[in-house]
């Protein structure tokens, strides 16, 4: 019999604790982001009942529907972690608490302009394409200081850190190399921007080396909710 969502969350949190301790870190320094894309609202509620509060969505329409459907759960925190189309930025600015996938200044400016002044600033991360993969979004490491400086001046955004999806590899030394380069970028960013405290890297398959390198937020979907199903709302 497969584990329940609550059991999966407990297992992941236990794994995070062990990995953090092995890296001489406090387990509380690593936050779990449950990636709920393509999963039904009932699964989100099960995770919520198990104590999970931070959820990540990749598709705008699907995410907005969940935000509205679960608006009565006031302590839910919604993270948008997918690619951003310009014509969808308004919905992200209006509905989400976080956005991890800013990969160009134009998108940051739109999010800033579309975030209502009576809302708390949108918490944002800049997506870095650490391995320069042509199939992935994200800025180059060299572009990070300049775009970070501009985002930090936008009143409706709060720059919190960087997010990355390193190249898929089972070679542990290659995983560590990518994560260590991201950690250096993050540390440099922290010296200039006092609100920066998020290094969002590591997923189900590479959570170990990510935490070892200093990740402060790991994004886990399959490990919590099981295999993903195709979504009709890939936007």
C-alpha positions in Angstrom: 0.0 0.0 0.0 1.4 3.4 -1.0 2.0 6.0 1.6 -0.5 8.8 2.2 0.4 12.4 1.5 0.8 13.0 5.2 3.2 10.1 5.5 5.2 11.3 2.5 5.5 14.8 4.0 6.7 13.3 7.3 9.2 11.2 5.4 10.5 14.2 3.4 10.8 16.3 6.5 12.7 13.5 8.3 15.0 13.3 5.3 15.6 17.0 5.3 16.5 16.8 9.0 19.1 14.1 8.5 20.6 15.8 5.5 20.8 19.1 7.2 22.4 17.6 10.3 24.9 15.8 8.1 25.9 19.1 6.6 26.2 20.7 10.1 23.1 22.8 9.5 20.0 23.5 11.5 17.1 21.5 9.9 14.9 24.6 10.3 17.1 26.4 7.9 15.7 24.3 5.0 12.1 24.9 4.0 9.9 22.4 2.2 7.9 23.7 -0.8 5.3 21.2 -1.9 4.9 21.4 -5.7 1.2 20.7 -6.3 1.0 21.4 -10.0 -1.4 19.1 -11.8 -2.7 17.7 -8.5 -6.3 18.2 -7.3 -7.4 20.6 -4.6 -8.2 17.6 -2.4 -4.5 16.7 -2.4 -3.5 20.2 -1.3 -6.0 20.0 1.5 -4.5 16.7 2.6 -1.1 18.2 2.7 -2.4 21.3 4.5 -4.0 19.0 7.1 -0.6 17.4 7.6 0.9 20.8 8.4 2.3 21.9 5.0 1.7 25.6 4.3 3.9 26.5 1.3 2.8 25.3 -2.1 4.3 25.8 -5.6 2.4 26.0 -8.9 3.8 26.0 -12.4 0.7 26.9 -14.5 -1.1 30.2 -14.0 -4.7 29.3 -14.6 -4.5 26.1 -12.5 -2.7 28.0 -9.7 -5.2 30.8 -9.7 -8.1 28.4 -9.4 -6.5 26.8 -6.4 -5.7 30.1 -4.7 -9.4 31.2 -5.1 -10.8 27.8 -4.1 -8.7 27.7 -0.9 -8.9 31.4 0.0 -10.5 30.5 3.3 -7.3 28.9 4.4 -5.6 32.2 5.2 -2.2 30.8 6.2 -1.6 29.1 2.9 1.4 30.6 1.0 1.4 30.3 -2.7 4.6 30.3 -4.8 4.6 30.6 -8.6 7.5 28.6 -9.9 6.8 28.1 -13.6 7.7 30.0 -16.8 6.1 33.5 -17.0 4.3 34.8 -20.1 3.9 38.5 -20.2 0.2 38.3 -20.7 -0.2 36.2 -17.6 1.9 38.3 -15.2 -1.1 40.2 -14.0 -2.6 37.0 -12.5 0.6 36.2 -10.7 0.9 39.7 -9.3 -2.7 39.6 -8.0 -2.9 36.1 -6.6 0.4 34.7 -5.5 2.6 35.5 -2.5 5.8 34.5 -4.2 7.3 34.3 -7.7 10.5 32.3 -8.1 10.9 32.4 -11.9 11.8 36.0 -12.8 14.1 35.7 -15.8 14.0 39.1 -17.4 13.6 42.7 -16.2 10.5 43.2 -18.3 8.6 40.6 -16.2 9.8 42.1 -13.0 8.6 45.5 -14.0 5.2 44.1 -15.0 4.8 42.3 -11.7 5.8 45.4 -9.8 3.3 47.6 -11.7 0.5 45.0 -11.4 0.9 44.3 -7.7 -1.7 46.4 -5.9 -0.4 49.0 -3.5 -2.6 47.7 -0.7 -1.1 44.2 -1.1 2.1 43.1 0.7 5.0 43.3 -1.8 5.4 40.2 -3.9 8.3 38.1 -2.6 10.5 37.2 -5.6 13.5 35.1 -6.6 15.5 35.5 -9.8 15.9 32.3 -11.9 19.5 31.6 -12.8 20.4 29.3 -15.7 23.4 28.0 -13.9 24.5 25.5 -16.6 23.6 27.7 -19.6 21.1 25.1 -21.0 19.3 26.4 -24.1 16.1 24.5 -23.1 15.8 26.3 -19.8 14.8 29.8 -18.7 16.9 31.9 -16.4 19.5 34.7 -16.6 23.2 34.0 -16.8 25.2 34.3 -13.6 26.9 37.4 -15.1 23.6 39.2 -15.4 22.6 38.6 -11.8 24.1 41.7 -10.1 22.5 44.2 -12.5 19.0 42.7 -12.5 19.1 42.3 -8.8 19.9 45.9 -8.3 17.0 47.0 -10.4 14.5 44.6 -8.8 15.6 45.8 -5.4 14.4 49.3 -6.2 10.9 48.2 -7.1 8.5 49.1 -4.3 6.0 46.3 -4.9 8.6 43.5 -5.0 10.9 42.2 -2.3 14.0 40.5 -3.6 14.5 37.3 -1.5 17.0 35.3 -3.5 17.6 33.0 -6.5 16.1 29.9 -7.9 17.6 27.3 -10.3 17.0 24.0 -11.9 20.5 22.6 -12.7 21.0 20.2 -15.6 19.6 16.7 -15.0 22.4 14.3 -14.1 22.9 11.3 -11.9 26.6 12.1 -11.5 27.0 13.4 -8.0 30.1 15.5 -8.7 28.3 17.4 -11.4 25.3 18.0 -9.2 27.6 19.3 -6.5 29.4 21.6 -8.9 26.2 23.3 -10.1 24.9 23.7 -6.5 28.2 25.1 -5.2 28.3 27.7 -8.0 24.7 28.7 -7.1 25.7 28.9 -3.5 28.5 31.3 -4.3 26.1 33.5 -6.3 23.7 33.5 -3.4 26.3 34.5 -0.9 27.5 37.3 -3.1 23.9 38.5 -3.4 23.4 38.5 0.4 26.3 40.9 0.9 24.4 43.6 -1.0 20.8 42.9 -0.4 19.7 42.5 3.3 16.4 40.8 2.5 18.0 37.9 0.5 17.6 34.7 2.4 16.3 32.2 -0.1 18.4 29.8 -2.2 15.7 27.7 -3.9 17.4 24.7 -5.4 17.0 20.9 -5.1 14.1 18.6 -5.9 13.2 15.0 -5.2 16.2 13.6 -7.1 19.0 15.9 -5.9 17.8 17.1 -2.5 21.0 15.7 -0.8 23.7 17.7 -2.6 21.4 20.7 -2.7 21.1 20.8 1.1 24.8 20.0 1.5 25.6 23.1 -0.7 23.4 25.4 1.3 19.9 25.3 -0.2 17.3 27.0 2.0 14.2 25.8 0.1 13.7 22.5 -1.7 10.9 21.9 -4.1 9.3 18.5 -3.9 6.3 17.3 -5.9 6.5 13.6 -6.7 7.9 12.7 -3.3 4.8 14.1 -1.7 1.9 13.7 -4.2 3.1 10.8 -6.3 3.6 10.8 -10.1 2.2 13.8 -11.8 -0.6 13.6 -14.3 -0.8 15.6 -17.5 -2.3 19.1 -17.0 -4.9 20.6 -19.4 -3.8 24.0 -18.2 -0.2 24.4 -19.3 0.0 28.1 -19.2 
